[in-house]
Amino acid sequence: MSDPIVAGKRPEVLELEPGRTYWWCRCGRSKNQPWCDGSHEGTGIEPLEFTVDKAKNYALCTCKKTAGSPFCDGTHSSL
């Protein structure tokens, strides 16, 4: 299995909708950050499927080092 690539050093803040399924890129290779575009193929890293309970802005990790995937926990500030 490959290690994730740091795709960015700040979160993507996006309004997400409850009841919708999202696929967060874990590998860092997607050109459509923070979403999976299939670039993980062959890396052994699979995207994270998730939903949210309420509509609001969420900070999604792009450094791929967060302990609270897919949400940013500030780890990017130490990279």
C-alpha positions as CSV (number, residue, x, y, z in Angstrom):
1,M,0.0,0.0,0.0
2,S,1.2,3.5,-0.9
3,D,1.4,6.4,1.5
4,P,-1.1,9.2,0.9
5,I,0.1,12.3,-0.9
6,V,-0.4,15.8,0.7
7,A,-2.8,17.3,-1.7
8,G,-3.0,20.7,0.1
9,K,-2.0,22.4,3.3
10,R,-5.4,23.9,4.1
11,P,-8.9,22.5,4.3
12,E,-11.6,22.8,1.8
13,V,-14.6,24.4,3.5
14,L,-17.8,23.2,1.7
15,E,-21.5,23.2,2.5
16,L,-22.6,19.5,2.7
17,E,-26.1,18.2,2.6
18,P,-27.6,15.6,5.0
19,G,-28.6,12.3,3.5
20,R,-26.2,12.5,0.6
21,T,-23.3,10.1,0.2
22,Y,-19.8,11.7,-0.3
23,W,-16.5,10.0,-1.3
24,W,-13.5,11.7,0.3
25,C,-10.1,11.1,-1.4
26,R,-7.7,9.4,1.1
27,C,-4.8,9.0,-1.3
28,G,-4.2,12.7,-2.2
29,R,-4.0,11.9,-5.9
30,S,-7.4,13.1,-7.0
31,K,-7.5,16.2,-9.2
32,N,-11.0,17.0,-7.7
33,Q,-9.9,17.5,-4.1
34,P,-11.3,16.7,-1.6
35,W,-13.4,14.2,-3.6
36,C,-12.3,10.9,-5.1
37,D,-11.9,10.8,-8.9
38,G,-10.6,7.2,-9.1
39,S,-6.9,8.2,-9.1
40,H,-6.3,5.8,-6.1
41,E,-6.5,2.8,-8.4
42,G,-3.5,0.5,-7.8
43,T,-2.4,2.4,-4.6
44,G,-4.1,0.1,-2.1
45,I,-5.8,3.2,-0.6
46,E,-9.6,3.4,-0.9
47,P,-11.8,6.5,-0.6
48,L,-13.8,7.1,2.5
49,E,-17.6,7.0,2.1
50,F,-19.4,9.3,4.5
51,T,-22.6,11.3,5.2
52,V,-23.4,14.2,7.5
53,D,-26.4,14.7,9.8
54,K,-27.0,18.4,9.1
55,A,-26.5,21.0,6.3
56,K,-23.7,23.3,7.2
57,N,-20.1,24.2,6.2
58,Y,-17.6,21.5,6.9
59,A,-13.8,21.8,6.8
60,L,-12.5,18.8,4.8
61,C,-8.9,17.7,5.1
62,T,-6.7,18.0,2.0
63,C,-3.3,17.1,3.7
64,K,-4.6,13.5,4.3
65,K,-2.9,13.5,7.8
66,T,-6.0,14.3,9.9
67,A,-6.9,11.9,12.8
68,G,-10.6,12.7,12.2
69,S,-11.1,11.7,8.5
70,P,-12.5,13.3,6.5
71,F,-12.6,16.4,8.7
72,C,-9.7,18.8,9.2
73,D,-8.2,18.7,12.7
74,G,-5.4,21.3,12.0
75,T,-2.6,18.8,11.4
76,H,-1.8,20.7,8.1
77,S,-0.4,23.6,10.2
78,S,2.5,21.4,11.3
79,L,3.5,20.1,7.9
